[in-house]
Amino acid sequence: MKKLIVVLLLGMILSFVPSSSIKYVRAEESTTEEIIIVQARYYGVSAVDMLRVAKCESDLLQTKNGVIVKGQAGELGIFQYMPSTFKWFSKMLGEELNINSKYDQIRLTAFAFSKGLQRHWTCSRIVGIL
């Protein structure tokens, strides 16, 4: 819980930093929370909302015991994307992304939130952002 509070505070601090100065983050050297904060800032969406949805969807995990986190209906990864939705959103973004990549899932979700597509996550309603 303390870690999440620190991350949320960091997100609030970063809201005062111009997004152009934090566009890129090296995923392999960053925590999940840091990647979410940077991508949320870049796309102009709430890092707090993204963190809450990811926590609800997958407990902030892309993989568990070396295997991608999978939901009951076949949803995958940190944001529990259905493969068809991930492909559709990737096409909207104009890039071919990898559903197995934590970074790609976070980036695509920030993009989707910026387009008002939060309704595609059940957890958006559960955590009260819709």
Backbone bond lengths (Angstrom), bond angles and torsions (degrees), N, CA, C in turn:
res aa  C-N    CA-C-N  psi(-1)  N-CA   C-N-CA  omega(-1)  CA-C   N-CA-C  phi
1 M - - - 1.443 - - 1.532 110.97 -
2 K 1.337 116.83 -41.01 1.458 119.85 179.28 1.522 110.83 -60.55
3 K 1.362 115.97 -39.78 1.461 120.20 -179.69 1.526 110.53 -62.63
4 L 1.333 116.88 -42.39 1.464 120.39 -179.70 1.523 110.59 -64.58
5 I 1.325 117.82 -39.85 1.464 121.12 178.12 1.525 110.38 -62.89
6 V 1.329 117.00 -43.27 1.468 120.75 178.37 1.525 110.03 -62.12
7 V 1.330 116.51 -42.92 1.465 120.74 -179.88 1.524 110.28 -64.40
8 L 1.319 117.41 -41.69 1.463 120.16 179.23 1.525 110.66 -64.59
9 L 1.320 117.08 -39.44 1.468 120.49 176.11 1.524 110.87 -63.46
10 L 1.339 116.57 -41.53 1.457 120.62 177.26 1.525 110.27 -60.53
11 G 1.319 116.03 -40.73 1.463 120.17 177.45 1.510 112.57 -60.55
12 M 1.331 116.42 -41.09 1.466 120.13 178.10 1.529 110.83 -65.99
13 I 1.327 116.76 -40.18 1.468 120.41 178.05 1.524 110.36 -63.25
14 L 1.345 116.28 -44.23 1.468 120.09 -179.18 1.520 112.48 -64.92
15 S 1.327 117.18 -19.43 1.464 118.74 179.85 1.531 111.64 -64.15
16 F 1.337 117.02 -15.70 1.455 121.05 178.55 1.533 112.98 -94.24
17 V 1.347 116.70 -2.70 1.464 121.74 -179.30 1.523 108.34 -94.94
18 P 1.320 119.38 132.69 1.473 120.42 178.89 1.526 110.86 -56.75
19 S 1.332 116.46 133.49 1.463 120.59 -175.66 1.524 112.15 -61.33
20 S 1.311 118.79 -29.74 1.466 120.87 -179.26 1.522 111.91 -63.71
21 S 1.327 117.18 -22.97 1.459 119.49 -177.76 1.532 112.85 -87.25
22 I 1.335 117.88 -6.65 1.465 120.15 -178.73 1.522 111.79 -129.03
23 K 1.307 117.15 31.58 1.463 120.78 -176.57 1.523 112.25 -64.12
24 Y 1.305 117.48 -39.79 1.455 120.09 -172.71 1.518 111.58 -110.39
25 V 1.304 114.79 144.87 1.462 121.89 176.20 1.525 106.68 -143.09
26 R 1.313 116.31 138.84 1.467 120.09 178.51 1.519 107.66 -82.99
27 A 1.332 115.78 105.71 1.461 121.83 -173.30 1.525 112.39 -57.69
28 E 1.306 117.78 -38.62 1.464 120.23 -176.29 1.524 112.72 -70.32
29 E 1.317 117.66 -15.87 1.461 121.68 -179.06 1.524 112.35 -109.61
30 S 1.329 117.45 6.68 1.457 121.16 -173.92 1.517 111.03 -122.39
31 T 1.322 115.26 152.65 1.461 119.59 174.44 1.523 109.02 -76.37
32 T 1.303 115.43 162.74 1.464 120.85 176.11 1.521 110.35 -56.38
33 E 1.320 115.71 -44.62 1.460 120.50 -178.69 1.529 111.56 -61.85
34 E 1.329 116.86 -41.40 1.470 120.33 179.01 1.525 111.30 -63.78
35 I 1.320 116.55 -41.81 1.472 120.14 179.09 1.526 110.06 -63.17
36 I 1.325 116.68 -43.33 1.469 120.23 178.87 1.523 110.42 -61.06
37 I 1.310 117.16 -45.73 1.464 120.81 -178.85 1.526 110.92 -61.16
38 V 1.319 117.43 -45.68 1.460 121.25 -178.72 1.530 111.21 -65.34
39 Q 1.325 117.10 -45.61 1.465 119.44 -178.83 1.526 111.36 -68.85
40 A 1.316 117.21 -38.10 1.466 120.14 176.92 1.519 110.20 -60.67
41 R 1.312 116.01 -44.15 1.473 120.39 179.81 1.523 110.46 -64.33
42 Y 1.315 116.54 -42.86 1.461 120.14 -179.42 1.534 111.52 -60.57
43 Y 1.333 116.18 -42.03 1.465 120.03 -178.15 1.528 113.07 -89.89
44 G 1.329 117.02 -0.21 1.457 120.33 175.67 1.517 114.64 73.13
45 V 1.334 116.33 33.87 1.461 120.32 179.30 1.524 109.67 -119.57
46 S 1.305 116.31 172.04 1.456 121.53 -177.32 1.530 111.89 -77.70
47 A 1.326 115.79 116.89 1.466 120.30 174.35 1.517 110.19 -63.82
48 V 1.318 116.80 -36.21 1.462 120.97 179.02 1.527 110.09 -61.16
49 D 1.333 117.09 -45.57 1.473 120.17 178.35 1.522 110.87 -62.41
50 M 1.330 117.03 -43.87 1.469 119.67 179.32 1.524 111.14 -62.88
51 L 1.322 116.93 -42.85 1.466 120.64 179.08 1.526 110.90 -62.93
52 R 1.310 117.06 -41.36 1.467 120.37 179.71 1.523 111.29 -64.78
53 V 1.325 117.38 -41.64 1.462 120.79 179.10 1.534 110.34 -66.49
54 A 1.334 117.17 -45.34 1.473 120.27 179.80 1.521 111.43 -63.05
55 K 1.314 116.85 -39.33 1.473 121.03 178.06 1.523 109.75 -62.76
56 C 1.314 117.16 -43.59 1.460 122.22 179.19 1.525 111.89 -67.43
57 E 1.337 117.01 -43.68 1.467 121.54 -176.03 1.530 112.82 -69.35
58 S 1.340 116.88 -44.50 1.476 118.90 -169.58 1.523 114.17 -142.49
59 D 1.318 117.24 9.26 1.460 121.18 -173.57 1.531 110.41 59.86
60 L 1.322 115.88 32.77 1.473 124.39 179.15 1.526 113.16 65.56
61 L 1.321 116.83 27.11 1.468 120.54 -178.52 1.528 111.43 -111.67
62 Q 1.319 115.95 131.47 1.469 121.40 170.76 1.526 109.02 -87.48
63 T 1.324 114.88 -39.84 1.471 120.48 178.45 1.524 109.37 -131.70
64 K 1.316 114.71 158.50 1.458 121.28 174.68 1.515 106.80 -139.75
65 N 1.317 115.93 123.52 1.465 121.82 -176.18 1.531 111.49 57.15
66 G 1.334 115.84 36.41 1.457 121.17 176.49 1.514 115.44 80.62
67 V 1.324 118.20 3.21 1.467 122.54 -178.47 1.526 108.07 -119.80
68 I 1.334 116.61 138.76 1.459 120.03 -179.66 1.523 110.20 -58.92
69 V 1.326 116.65 138.21 1.462 122.41 178.95 1.525 107.99 -66.07
70 K 1.328 115.59 129.32 1.464 120.69 -175.91 1.525 109.81 -127.64
71 G 1.330 115.64 131.63 1.461 121.33 177.58 1.516 111.64 -84.98
72 Q 1.323 115.47 174.24 1.466 121.60 -176.83 1.522 113.79 -63.33
73 A 1.317 117.11 -31.19 1.471 120.62 -177.91 1.528 112.52 -95.93
74 G 1.348 116.93 4.41 1.458 120.49 179.70 1.513 114.38 101.65
75 E 1.334 117.38 9.74 1.459 121.37 177.26 1.520 108.57 -68.72
76 L 1.333 115.69 147.45 1.459 120.03 -174.03 1.524 112.65 -127.67
77 G 1.324 115.76 142.72 1.450 122.52 167.24 1.511 116.79 81.88
78 I 1.318 113.32 -170.84 1.457 121.87 -173.80 1.528 113.06 -58.48
79 F 1.332 117.93 -37.48 1.448 121.26 178.95 1.527 112.75 -104.82
80 Q 1.342 116.32 12.19 1.461 122.91 172.99 1.532 112.73 50.05
81 Y 1.323 114.67 55.51 1.461 120.98 178.21 1.524 111.43 -77.96
82 M 1.323 115.65 137.22 1.456 120.42 163.46 1.529 104.70 -74.19
83 P 1.330 118.15 139.45 1.468 119.69 -178.95 1.530 113.78 -53.36
84 S 1.322 117.49 -38.29 1.473 119.94 -179.09 1.533 111.22 -67.61
85 T 1.320 117.64 -37.95 1.468 120.87 178.30 1.522 110.62 -68.77
86 F 1.329 116.71 -40.98 1.460 120.59 178.29 1.530 110.28 -60.67
87 K 1.315 116.16 -43.31 1.469 120.86 179.22 1.533 110.45 -64.89
88 W 1.302 117.36 -42.84 1.474 122.72 179.81 1.525 110.36 -62.37
89 F 1.340 117.41 -49.37 1.459 120.40 -179.96 1.527 111.15 -64.93
90 S 1.327 117.22 -37.54 1.471 120.71 177.54 1.525 110.42 -61.29
91 K 1.313 115.70 -40.71 1.464 120.33 178.22 1.526 110.34 -64.26
92 M 1.334 117.23 -39.64 1.467 121.06 176.76 1.529 110.39 -61.71
93 L 1.335 116.24 -39.86 1.469 121.66 178.77 1.526 110.87 -69.28
94 G 1.327 116.01 -26.88 1.460 120.71 -179.80 1.510 113.53 89.18
95 E 1.320 116.43 20.94 1.462 121.22 179.89 1.523 109.93 -137.68
96 E 1.318 115.63 151.47 1.457 120.39 174.43 1.525 107.69 -93.54
97 L 1.318 115.94 108.92 1.459 121.34 -177.37 1.523 110.57 -106.28
98 N 1.331 115.51 167.59 1.462 122.81 -176.21 1.523 109.82 -107.39
99 I 1.303 117.28 115.44 1.468 121.81 -179.06 1.523 112.21 -60.95
100 N 1.327 117.58 -24.18 1.462 121.90 -179.89 1.527 113.21 -82.41
101 S 1.325 116.79 -4.77 1.460 122.20 -179.49 1.532 110.40 -93.98
102 K 1.315 116.35 121.12 1.468 120.99 176.35 1.528 109.91 -57.72
103 Y 1.314 116.38 -45.37 1.465 120.58 -179.32 1.530 110.65 -59.70
104 D 1.336 117.46 -46.29 1.464 120.36 -179.36 1.528 111.04 -64.05
105 Q 1.337 117.59 -39.24 1.465 119.83 178.11 1.532 111.01 -63.24
106 I 1.321 116.26 -43.06 1.465 120.04 -179.71 1.520 110.37 -66.19
107 R 1.305 116.73 -46.72 1.468 120.81 -179.95 1.521 111.13 -60.08
108 L 1.330 116.54 -45.76 1.456 120.70 -178.49 1.528 111.11 -65.81
109 T 1.314 116.88 -36.12 1.459 120.30 178.83 1.526 110.94 -67.80
110 A 1.330 117.28 -41.51 1.460 120.07 176.27 1.529 110.13 -60.39
111 F 1.328 116.35 -42.93 1.461 120.77 176.69 1.535 109.91 -60.94
112 A 1.329 116.88 -47.33 1.470 121.11 -178.70 1.533 111.21 -61.27
113 F 1.334 116.91 -42.91 1.458 120.33 177.22 1.531 109.98 -60.75
114 S 1.332 116.93 -37.74 1.476 120.19 -179.12 1.522 111.58 -67.24
115 K 1.320 116.58 -19.95 1.473 121.93 178.59 1.526 111.49 -98.42
116 G 1.349 116.98 6.64 1.463 120.79 177.73 1.513 114.41 77.57
117 L 1.320 117.41 25.20 1.464 121.28 -175.29 1.528 113.71 -97.64
118 Q 1.324 117.76 21.89 1.458 121.44 -178.67 1.528 112.30 -58.77
119 R 1.305 118.37 -25.97 1.467 122.12 -177.37 1.534 112.54 -61.20
120 H 1.326 117.01 -16.58 1.462 120.41 -179.92 1.521 112.70 -73.00
121 W 1.318 118.15 -9.05 1.461 121.84 177.38 1.523 109.25 -109.49
122 T 1.313 116.55 119.90 1.463 121.41 176.33 1.525 110.31 -53.86
123 C 1.319 115.94 -38.38 1.455 120.21 -178.32 1.524 113.58 -65.72
124 S 1.312 118.68 -18.08 1.472 120.12 175.07 1.532 109.65 -61.92
125 R 1.313 115.78 -38.06 1.461 119.45 177.44 1.537 110.37 -75.94
126 I 1.312 116.22 -40.59 1.467 120.73 -178.21 1.523 111.72 -60.70
127 V 1.340 117.18 -43.69 1.468 120.11 -178.15 1.525 112.52 -87.03
128 G 1.321 116.91 -2.23 1.470 120.98 171.59 1.516 116.04 83.62
129 I 1.341 117.87 29.19 1.469 117.43 177.13 1.521 111.99 -96.70
130 L 1.319 116.70 -2.79 1.483 120.76 174.71 1.498 110.06 -113.77
